[in-house]
Amino acid sequence: MVALVSRTGRHLQRYNKGRRQIVGCIPYRYKVTNQGSLESEEALEVLLISSQNGKSMLFPKGGWETDESKTEAALRETEEEAGVLGIIECELGKWSFKSKSCESDREAIMFPLLVKEELEMWPEKNLRQRKWVCVAEAREVCQHWWMKEALDTFVRRLSFLHQQQNQDFGSGFGPCS
């Protein structure tokens, strides 16, 4: 667990060809609906957080510093901003964009994070709201095009994995075969 204070300053910030390096996560969980019925269904939900000014919703992200790996940085930023812990998965990709606030170039790397714990207290609890939403709502309200692309990449990956599991385990087996 990190201290209840977020890291600040840019003296350890990583840059690549003049672009500030950003890492972040798409925190997710499966919400079981109709539990106990034959129509039980797992619904994918992702966690969005409010920006510091509260005007937009986004996924947790922040600077990748020289004293940490990219996965360590992504986990730290997600804990500081969203107050969740979990299992980080394979990188979704890399996006280049201009920062809206200072018009400088950024390069972001995003990871899925399967959430295992939601903290009661976290460093930016008083600065941000967190909200679990379905994928469609996340696409609608997320303000950053590159985060929407990361979300689409994540959903495609999950769909592919589910197809693979169904092919591997679903053919030729069952109560009527």
N, C-alpha and C positions, 0 to 999 in steps of 0.2 A: 504494500500500500504506500502511496506517495504521501508526503506531508500535506496538510490542508492549506497549502499555499502554492499557487501556480508559479512555474519558472517564469522569470522575466528577463528582459535584456536581449541583445543580439550579438554579444561578444563571442558566443560559441556557435552562431548560426552557420549552416552549410550553404555554399553557393556552387552552382555549376554553370560556367560560362556567363556569369553575371546574373543568373536567375536564382532567386531564393528558393531553397528546397523545402517543400511542404509535405507532410505525411498526415494521413487521416484514416479513419475507419468508417465503415457502414455497419453499425451495430444492428444485429438482427436476432429474432427469436421466432419460434413457431408457437402460435397460440392455438391450443386445442379447443375446438368448438363442438357442441353436442356430445360432450364426453359421456361415455356409457351407452350411447345409442349405436345402431348399426351404421348410421351416416356420420360417424365421427370424422372430422376433417381438420387437418393442420393448416392454419393460415399463416403465411409469412408476414411478419411485421418488422419494420425498421424503425430505429430511434432517431428522431431529429431533435436538434437543439436550437434555441433562439440565438441570434447573433447578439453580441454584447449590447447593442443599442435596442434590441428587441424588435426590430423592424422586419427581420426575415428569418427563415428557417433554413438550416443546413446540417450537414454531418460534421461531427467533431474533427478538427484538423488544426495543425499548427506547425511551427518550425522544427526541422530536423537538425539537431545539434551535433557538434563534432565528437562529443563524449558518449554517444549512444548509437546503436544500430537503428536502421529505419523501423524495424518492428518494435524495438523498445520505445522509440519516439512516438510511434502511432499509438501504442498502448498507454503511454504517459499522457498524451494529449486527450485521448478518449476518457481516461479516468479524471483528469483535471476538469474538462469541459462538460462531460455528460454524466460522470459518476457511475460508470459501469465497468465491470471486469468480465473477461471471458477468454475464449480461445481464438487467437488470431489465425487467419487462414492465408492461403497463397495470394500474393500481390495481384490486383486486378488490372493494373496498367499505370501508365504515366501520362499526365496531361500538362500541357503548357498553356499559360493564360496570363493576362495582364491583371494586376490587382486593381480593383475598383477604387480603393482608397488613395493609393499613391501612384497609380499608373506605372508601376514597375513590373518587370517580368517575374513570373513564378513558375515553378515546376512542381507538380503534385503527384504523389504516389498514394494510391488508396488500397485498403485491405478490407475484406469482410471480417467481422468479429462476432462470433457466436456468443451471445451474452449469457453468462452463468450467474452473475450477481449484480443487483442494483444497490448502490450504496445510499444510506440515509444522509450522510454528510460527504461532501466533496469540495475541492477548492473553489469552484466557480458556481456553487449552488445559488448564491445570492445574486449572481449576474445573469443567469440563464434559466430558461424553462426547458424541460425535456418532454417529448411527446412521442408515444408509440403510434405509428400509422401504418396503413396498408401501403403497398408499393405504388398504387395509382395515386393516392393522396401525396405521397412523397414526391413523385414526379411533378405533380401539380404545384406544390408549394415551395419546393426547393428553388432558391434563387440563382444557383450557379449551373451553367450549362455543363461544365465538366463533371460536376457531381451527379447530374442526371445521366451522363454517359457512363460514369462508373457504376451507377445503380443498374443501368441496362445491361452492362457487362456482367455484373453479379447475377442478375436474374437469368440471363442466358446460360451462365455456368451452372446454376442450380437446376435449370430445366434439363440441361444435358446430363448432369449427374443422376437426376431422377429417372430419365429415359434409360440410362445405362443400368441402373439398379433393376428397373422393371424388366429389361431384356435378360439380364443375368439370372434373375430369380423368378420371373413371372411366366416363363414359357414352359408349358408342359406339366406344370404342377398345379394342384388345386383339388378341391373336393370332388369335382366331377370328372377328372381325367383318369 
